[in-house]
Amino acid sequence: MNSPAHTPDTQALQRRRAHRTAWKVGLVALAVYAGFILSGVIGR
């Protein structure tokens, strides 16, 4: 199975997309974490 040739431009684009996706996932995880903390504090 041959992999497609990756030019520096396509590699940079993939890296930017991966970086953006990682930030989005991290923000969602942080929001869920903060939600659990706040629900515990408010629920008292």
N, C-alpha and C positions, 0 to 999 in steps of 0.2 A: 504494500500500500504506500503510495507516494504522498507525501505531505506537500501542500502548496508552498511556493516560494514566498518567504516573508521579507518584504522590503522594510527598510527602516521606517517608512511612513506608516505601513500597516501595523508594525510592531508598536509604534508610538500610539496609534489610534486604539489598539487593543489594550495597551497599558492604561490609557486615559479612561477607557470604558470600565476596566476592572477596578481602577481606583475610585471612580464615581460610584460603582455598584457597592464596593466595600464601605464607602461613606454612608450610603443609603441604608445598608443592612445594619451598620453600627448605630445610626440614629434611631432606627426602629427598635433595636435592642435596648438602647438607652431609654427610650420613651416607655417601653414595657417595664423596665426596671424601676424607673421613677414612678410609674403608675402603681406598682405594687407597694413601693415605699409610702407613697401618699395615701393609698387606701388603708394601709396599716396605721398611719398616723391619724387620719381623719376618722377611722372606724373605732377609735377608742372612746 
